[in-house]
Amino acid sequence: MIMLGGVWIELIAAVVISYHALWGLLCIIRRRGSDQARLILAKGVLDGLGFMAAGTLLMTLALQNWTEIRTFAVVLSLRTLLKRVFQFESQAIEGRLKPKVRESPQTQQLNQLN
């Protein structure tokens, strides 16, 4: 029963990631920019990885030998690493998408003097 619950949670994760992938593809088709699509996909993967980690943790209750425990530890480590990479990528894209503030000519002159 526990394993089935974990599988259902991981299925939800797959649906979340697929939804965001389709949403990102729609952004590309509508020519809203690849950065916007990448940001949507990165957020979807982050949300999905959260669900996947929860499903995997639920399935750990059924682990019975050291091989299964080692496999779980490797999978959890890889998911954590992927989550960090996607967070970094998401922050980088958000930084590029923010509108840049233009300085007035007076501020530019003051900056040149300093």
Buried (B, 14 or more C-beta within 10 A) or exposed (E): EEEEBBEEBBEBBEEBBEBBBEBBEEBBEEEEBEBBBBBBBBBBBBBBBBBBBBBBEBBBEEEEEEEEEEEBEEBBEEBEEBBEEBBEBBEBBEEEEEEEEEEEEEEEEEEEEE
